[in-house]
Amino acid sequence: MKLATFLFGYFRHYVGWAVLAAVAALLYGILTAGIVAMIEPIFGEVLLAGDQSPIALAATEPLASGGGGGEGGDGVASSRVQRWAAKFQLKDRLDDGYESLKKRFGVNEANVVYFLPLLVVGIFLSRSLANFVSGYSFQRIGLGMTNDLRNDLYERILTQSSRFHAAHPSGELISRVVNDVGVMQTAVSYRIVDLVQQTLTLLFLVSLLLSTHFQLAVTCLVLTPIFLFPIVRFGSGMRRSSHRIQERMADLANLVGEGVRGHRVVKAFGMEEFEIDKFREATKRHLRVNLWAQTLSTLSSPVVESMGVIGVAVLLMYAGLQIRAGSLSAPLFVAFLINLFWMYEPIRKLNKVNLMLQQSLAAAHRVKDVMQVPNEIQEAPDAGTLATVNEAVSFENVSFAYERQPVLRDVSLRLGKGEVVALVGPSGAGKSTLVNLLPRFFDPNSGIIEIDGHDIQKLTLKSLRSLIGLVTQETVLFDDSIRANIAYGRSDLPLEQIREAAAAAYADDFIMETPSEYDTSVGESGVHLSGGQRQRLAIARALLKNAPILILDEATSQLDSESEALVQKALSNLMAGRTTLVIAHRLSTVMTADRIIVMDRGRIVEEGDHEHLLAIGGLYRRLYDLQFQG
């Protein structure tokens, strides 16, 4: 999908605002040209400068007088200029409009001194109102579009598969949501208004310029590409620099995230200076690309302005020669110059717009790239729902690979309702991958997973995941209250129900000892609680969900003996009556399982209860001896 098509999908919701913004911008351009056109009558009628005013004198010259109408002029060339000039009569139309207003309001030589200043004030006020309406409308479009885009981007990231998150560091994704969309927001909200408004204003001023002296105006416009070249070059350089800046910003976000999350490991190994040096190197790279971008941005205005000054100098030399040759009058040239200088502000703003838009385009491409990564976890069009588990969960010939490396090879497993099945084996055997396929964090490359005979890929994700409770070794708590973490998104639940779940998880006692009890904040990632306390809150959360299938992934591996004992009691309450898959390296936690599955290199190699597996003397026996006999 092209970037324009991608962005139009968000723009189409704001077409009404766009129409209002365009009308206001058009009015702004016309009124700006009207202000320039009012200079002549201000001098001639209010200040009574009359023919002494060079501007007024300019207005009395024939439109094509600069085209060779003087002595020695080329009549054919003059005629050609006159025919082209007839197409650009904005000045005459504005003058006609002014005369019509004077007749309508009965303006004469006595009261024109009041009428014209009030008319100018009215034009300025109308222009200011048009500027406000145009600016606000474009900001409404820009802020609305980028707000929608940011929401969709976050939703896209959050609903992606675990494979996607493994391939994209969290810092990079945060940078996309926060920084890249922020750059787009600034450009669309505050620069698009200048792009439209100043472009229209410039077009009207160019038309007015052509109406003042067509031949001289065409000469200036023919030279315009020379002055546009540096603007285009600066814009191209800025886009490349902006892309590199955003990449370096993502690197910084990654390093900060890793350092903050792993601060205890950093301190334990005395690696503060090592991490700081890494960050300094990253900020140095970020500084270099930023300085280059700022060099381009800062240099662009002086270069463009210098080119403008050179152009004016050339124009003055040309005009001087024409005046001396009798082909151009000085008053007409002064009027022309005033119009020309009024065009400087739109050009200056458009140069800034160009630089900002290049940054925005680089950011937009990066956001689009993330948005267009296909989500491998898709719901079937006719996906159904399932309320509970009445029979069994089964894996049939399931295989899975990360990239090309196979992790599971033709695994078949059946869990009866209410059965507790433990998965054991060396690291890398495929245990976690197998259980992650059940809630569809990944989809298998081949094979089928069923619940009560229903293919899980033909169930809605919401229905499927409502059947599954999950407790992992890395407990995820949110920077909120204890109550909010246990209820997690269910603010309607009464405190009594939350306390029941906490009590069953052996968490109520320590919660009641905290300063604000269930309203106590757990801090970021539950930093205010111990490991055992965090794990018991996670168990209370799973209890409250009351799902018929339970996955326990190393739920006690990081706990001390005392905390493990409490957590084991809580897990016993949680597992009661539920179909449970338990992953554990500590074999002491799975000895009482109904069935133990031993995995190695992506295959099931042994199966049975604890006593049976010990008796056959295979891999389970070796693992047991390593743990309990040294």
RAFEN-V852092 format. One record per residue. N is the residue number from 1. PHI is phi in radians with two decimals (none if undefined). OMEGA is omega as a letter, one per 30 degrees, with the letter a starting at -180 (NA if undefined). Layout:
N;PHI;OMEGA / N;PHI;OMEGA
//
This chain:
1;none;l / 2;-1.26;a / 3;-1.06;a / 4;-1.07;l / 5;-1.13;l / 6;-1.06;a / 7;-1.27;l / 8;-1.10;l / 9;-1.02;l / 10;-1.62;a / 11;-1.19;a / 12;-1.09;l / 13;-1.34;a / 14;-2.18;a / 15;-1.08;l / 16;-1.04;l / 17;-1.12;a / 18;-1.15;l / 19;-1.10;l / 20;-1.06;l / 21;-1.10;a / 22;-1.17;l / 23;-1.09;l / 24;-1.14;l / 25;-1.16;l / 26;-1.10;l / 27;-1.10;l / 28;-1.03;a / 29;-1.12;l / 30;-1.11;a / 31;-1.18;l / 32;-1.12;l / 33;-1.10;l / 34;-1.09;l / 35;-1.09;l / 36;-1.09;a / 37;-1.17;a / 38;-1.36;a / 39;-1.09;a / 40;-1.07;l / 41;-1.14;l / 42;-1.08;l / 43;-1.23;a / 44;-1.38;a / 45;-1.85;a / 46;-1.53;a / 47;-1.56;l / 48;0.94;l / 49;-1.27;l / 50;0.93;a / 51;-1.25;l / 52;-1.34;l / 53;-1.37;l / 54;-1.05;l / 55;-1.25;l / 56;-1.12;l / 57;-1.06;l / 58;-1.07;a / 59;-1.22;a / 60;-1.46;a / 61;-1.25;l / 62;-1.05;a / 63;-1.02;a / 64;-1.78;a / 65;-1.11;l / 66;-1.44;a / 67;-1.71;l / 68;1.76;a / 69;-1.42;a / 70;-1.39;a / 71;-1.09;l / 72;1.37;a / 73;-1.29;l / 74;-1.51;a / 75;-1.08;l / 76;-1.12;l / 77;-1.09;a / 78;-1.10;a / 79;-1.12;l / 80;-1.11;l / 81;-1.09;a / 82;-1.08;a / 83;-1.14;l / 84;-1.17;a / 85;-1.15;a / 86;-1.07;a / 87;-1.40;a / 88;-2.14;a / 89;-2.04;a / 90;-1.06;a / 91;-1.10;l / 92;-1.11;a / 93;-1.17;l / 94;-1.15;l / 95;-1.11;l / 96;-1.11;l / 97;-1.10;l / 98;-1.13;l / 99;-1.10;l / 100;-1.11;l / 101;-1.11;l / 102;-1.08;l / 103;-1.15;a / 104;-1.10;a / 105;-1.70;l / 106;1.11;a / 107;-1.40;l / 108;-2.29;a / 109;-1.10;a / 110;-1.38;a / 111;-1.86;l / 112;-1.12;l / 113;-1.12;l / 114;-1.65;a / 115;-1.12;a / 116;-1.14;l / 117;-1.05;l / 118;-1.16;l / 119;-1.12;l / 120;-1.08;l / 121;-1.05;l / 122;-1.06;l / 123;-1.12;l / 124;-1.09;l / 125;-1.14;l / 126;-1.12;l / 127;-1.10;l / 128;-1.13;l / 129;-1.11;l / 130;-1.08;l / 131;-1.09;l / 132;-1.13;a / 133;-1.08;l / 134;-1.12;a / 135;-1.09;a / 136;-1.14;a / 137;-1.11;l / 138;-1.16;l / 139;-1.16;l / 140;-1.09;l / 141;-1.13;a / 142;-1.11;a / 143;-1.14;l / 144;-1.16;a / 145;-1.07;a / 146;-1.24;l / 147;-1.16;l / 148;-1.09;a / 149;-1.11;l / 150;-1.10;l / 151;-1.10;a / 152;-1.16;l / 153;-1.11;l / 154;-1.11;l / 155;-1.09;a / 156;-1.08;a / 157;-1.13;a / 158;-1.19;a / 159;-1.62;l / 160;-1.23;a / 161;-1.28;l / 162;-1.13;l / 163;-1.11;l / 164;-1.05;a / 165;-1.19;l / 166;-1.21;a / 167;-1.55;a / 168;-2.15;l / 169;-1.00;a / 170;-1.06;l / 171;-1.08;l / 172;-1.13;a / 173;-1.18;l / 174;-1.07;l / 175;-1.08;l / 176;-1.09;a / 177;-1.21;a / 178;-1.59;a / 179;-1.39;a / 180;-1.12;l / 181;-1.16;l / 182;-1.10;l / 183;-1.10;l / 184;-1.09;a / 185;-1.08;l / 186;-1.07;a / 187;-1.17;a / 188;-1.22;a / 189;-1.36;a / 190;-2.01;a / 191;-1.95;l / 192;-1.09;l / 193;-1.05;l / 194;-1.18;a / 195;-1.02;a / 196;-1.32;a / 197;-1.12;a / 198;-1.28;l / 199;-1.13;l / 200;-1.11;l / 201;-1.06;a / 202;-1.11;l / 203;-1.10;l / 204;-1.16;l / 205;-1.19;l / 206;-1.13;l / 207;-1.06;l / 208;-1.14;l / 209;-1.09;l / 210;-1.11;l / 211;-1.25;a / 212;-1.38;l / 213;-2.72;a / 214;-1.10;a / 215;-1.11;a / 216;-1.16;l / 217;-1.12;l / 218;-1.08;l / 219;-1.02;l / 220;-1.15;a / 221;-1.23;l / 222;-1.11;l / 223;-1.43;a / 224;-0.99;a / 225;-0.95;l / 226;-1.11;a / 227;-1.44;l / 228;-1.35;a / 229;-0.97;l / 230;-1.11;l / 231;-1.10;l / 232;-1.13;a / 233;-1.14;l / 234;-1.10;l / 235;-1.11;l / 236;-1.10;l / 237;-1.12;a / 238;-1.15;a / 239;-1.12;l / 240;-1.13;l / 241;-1.13;a / 242;-1.11;l / 243;-1.09;l / 244;-1.18;l / 245;-1.06;a / 246;-1.13;l / 247;-1.14;l / 248;-1.15;l / 249;-1.15;l / 250;-1.11;l / 251;-1.06;l / 252;-1.09;a / 253;-1.07;l / 254;-1.10;a / 255;-1.11;l / 256;-1.09;l / 257;-1.07;l / 258;-1.12;a / 259;-1.13;a / 260;-1.22;a / 261;-1.16;a / 262;-1.80;a / 263;-1.06;a / 264;-1.21;l / 265;-1.14;l / 266;-1.02;a / 267;-1.17;a / 268;-1.09;a / 269;-1.67;l / 270;1.10;a / 271;-1.81;l / 272;-1.01;a / 273;-1.15;l / 274;-1.08;l / 275;-1.18;l / 276;-1.11;l / 277;-1.11;l / 278;-1.06;a / 279;-1.19;l / 280;-1.09;l / 281;-1.11;l / 282;-1.15;l / 283;-1.20;l / 284;-1.16;l / 285;-1.13;l / 286;-1.11;l / 287;-1.10;a / 288;-1.07;a / 289;-1.20;l / 290;-1.17;a / 291;-1.12;l / 292;-1.14;l / 293;-1.10;l / 294;-1.18;l / 295;-1.06;l / 296;-1.09;a / 297;-1.16;a / 298;-1.24;a / 299;-1.32;a / 300;-1.07;a / 301;-1.10;l / 302;-1.02;a / 303;-1.15;a / 304;-1.12;l / 305;-1.14;l / 306;-1.11;l / 307;-1.07;l / 308;-1.11;l / 309;-1.10;l / 310;-1.07;l / 311;-1.07;l / 312;-1.11;l / 313;-1.07;l / 314;-1.10;l / 315;-1.10;l / 316;-1.11;l / 317;-1.11;l / 318;-1.10;a / 319;-1.11;l / 320;-1.04;l / 321;-1.16;a / 322;-1.18;l / 323;-1.15;l / 324;-1.15;l / 325;-1.47;l / 326;1.41;a / 327;-1.65;a / 328;-2.61;l / 329;-1.63;l / 330;-1.09;l / 331;-1.03;l / 332;-1.12;a / 333;-1.17;l / 334;-1.10;l / 335;-1.06;l / 336;-1.09;a / 337;-1.11;l / 338;-1.04;l / 339;-1.09;a / 340;-1.11;l / 341;-1.17;l / 342;-1.14;l / 343;-1.37;a / 344;-1.14;a / 345;-1.07;l / 346;-1.04;a / 347;-1.14;l / 348;-1.07;a / 349;-1.17;a / 350;-1.17;l / 351;-1.10;l / 352;-1.12;l / 353;-1.05;a / 354;-1.02;a / 355;-1.12;a / 356;-1.18;a / 357;-1.17;l / 358;-1.13;l / 359;-1.08;a / 360;-1.14;l / 361;-1.11;l / 362;-1.08;l / 363;-1.14;a / 364;-1.10;l / 365;-1.08;a / 366;-1.18;l / 367;-1.14;l / 368;-1.04;a / 369;-1.05;l / 370;-1.22;a / 371;-1.11;a / 372;-1.71;l / 373;-1.19;a / 374;-1.12;l / 375;-1.55;a / 376;-1.26;l / 377;-1.62;a / 378;-2.09;l / 379;-1.44;l / 380;-1.17;a / 381;-0.99;a / 382;-1.85;a / 383;-1.03;a / 384;-1.83;a / 385;-2.21;l / 386;-2.45;a / 387;-1.51;a / 388;-2.78;l / 389;-1.91;a / 390;-1.85;a / 391;-2.18;a / 392;-2.75;l / 393;-1.98;a / 394;-2.37;l / 395;-1.95;a / 396;-2.07;l / 397;0.87;a / 398;-1.49;l / 399;-2.22;a / 400;-2.68;l / 401;-2.49;l / 402;-1.55;a / 403;0.97;a / 404;-1.89;a / 405;-1.47;a / 406;-1.18;l / 407;-1.95;l / 408;-2.15;a / 409;-2.24;l / 410;0.84;l / 411;-1.49;l / 412;-2.17;a / 413;-2.68;l / 414;-2.26;l / 415;-2.04;l / 416;-1.36;l / 417;-1.04;l / 418;1.38;a / 419;-1.45;l / 420;-1.83;a / 421;-2.05;a / 422;-1.80;l / 423;-1.91;l / 424;-2.26;l / 425;2.62;a / 426;-1.15;l / 427;-1.04;a / 428;1.47;a / 429;-1.31;l / 430;1.88;a / 431;-1.13;a / 432;-1.12;l / 433;-1.07;a / 434;-1.07;a / 435;-1.27;l / 436;-1.24;l / 437;-1.32;a / 438;-1.15;l / 439;-1.46;l / 440;1.08;l / 441;-1.21;l / 442;-2.29;l / 443;-2.01;a / 444;-1.18;l / 445;-1.26;l / 446;-2.69;a / 447;1.66;a / 448;-2.48;l / 449;-2.09;a / 450;-2.23;l / 451;-2.15;a / 452;0.92;l / 453;1.41;l / 454;-1.70;l / 455;-1.07;a / 456;-1.13;l / 457;-1.31;l / 458;-1.87;l / 459;-1.88;l / 460;-1.13;a / 461;-1.06;a / 462;-1.10;l / 463;-1.14;a / 464;-1.04;a / 465;-1.30;l / 466;-1.22;a / 467;-1.50;a / 468;-2.15;l / 469;-1.79;a / 470;-2.39;l / 471;-2.27;a / 472;-1.99;l / 473;-1.23;l / 474;-1.69;a / 475;-1.17;l / 476;-1.77;l / 477;-2.08;a / 478;-1.81;a / 479;-1.27;a / 480;-2.66;a / 481;-1.32;l / 482;-1.05;a / 483;-1.03;a / 484;-1.14;l / 485;-1.24;l / 486;-1.26;a / 487;-1.27;l / 488;0.68;l / 489;1.47;a / 490;-2.05;a / 491;-1.23;a / 492;-1.43;a / 493;-1.24;l / 494;-1.24;a / 495;-1.05;a / 496;-1.04;l / 497;-1.18;l / 498;-1.16;l / 499;-1.16;l / 500;-1.09;l / 501;-1.12;l / 502;-1.12;l / 503;-1.13;l / 504;-1.15;l / 505;-1.64;a / 506;0.98;a / 507;-1.99;a / 508;-1.07;a / 509;-1.09;a / 510;-1.25;l / 511;-1.11;a / 512;-1.18;l / 513;-1.56;l / 514;-1.35;a / 515;-0.97;a / 516;-2.00;l / 517;0.93;a / 518;-1.27;l / 519;-1.66;l / 520;-1.23;l / 521;-1.34;l / 522;-1.51;a / 523;1.40;a / 524;-1.09;a / 525;1.01;l / 526;1.28;a / 527;-1.13;a / 528;-1.41;a / 529;-2.04;l / 530;-1.37;a / 531;-1.09;l / 532;-1.14;l / 533;-1.15;l / 534;-1.08;a / 535;-1.15;l / 536;-1.23;l / 537;-1.15;l / 538;-1.13;l / 539;-1.19;l / 540;-1.05;l / 541;-1.10;l / 542;-1.19;l / 543;-1.07;a / 544;-1.18;l / 545;-1.18;l / 546;1.03;l / 547;-1.44;a / 548;-1.29;l / 549;-1.98;a / 550;-2.25;l / 551;-2.03;l / 552;-2.02;a / 553;-1.86;l / 554;0.94;a / 555;-1.18;a / 556;-2.16;a / 557;-1.19;a / 558;-1.85;a / 559;-1.86;l / 560;-1.32;a / 561;-1.07;a / 562;-1.16;l / 563;-1.14;a / 564;-1.10;a / 565;-1.09;l / 566;-1.16;a / 567;-1.16;l / 568;-1.09;l / 569;-1.09;l / 570;-1.11;l / 571;-1.15;l / 572;-1.07;l / 573;-1.12;a / 574;-1.21;a / 575;-1.36;a / 576;-0.99;l / 577;1.34;a / 578;-1.93;l / 579;-1.30;a / 580;-2.21;l / 581;-1.89;a / 582;-2.05;l / 583;-1.86;a / 584;-2.68;l / 585;-1.58;l / 586;-1.34;a / 587;-1.18;l / 588;-1.10;a / 589;-1.50;a / 590;-2.11;a / 591;-1.06;a / 592;-1.60;l / 593;-1.11;l / 594;-1.08;a / 595;-2.61;l / 596;-2.05;l / 597;-1.85;l / 598;-1.78;a / 599;-2.01;l / 600;-2.68;l / 601;0.95;l / 602;1.42;l / 603;-2.23;l / 604;-1.49;a / 605;-1.87;l / 606;-2.56;a / 607;-2.71;l / 608;2.72;l / 609;-1.50;a / 610;-1.00;a / 611;-1.12;a / 612;-1.10;a / 613;-1.20;l / 614;-1.13;a / 615;-1.19;a / 616;-1.36;l / 617;1.16;a / 618;-1.68;a / 619;-1.09;l / 620;-1.04;a / 621;-1.09;l / 622;-1.13;l / 623;-1.11;l / 624;-1.11;a / 625;-1.11;l / 626;-1.10;a / 627;-1.44;a / 628;-1.89;a / 629;-2.19;l / 630;1.47;NA
//
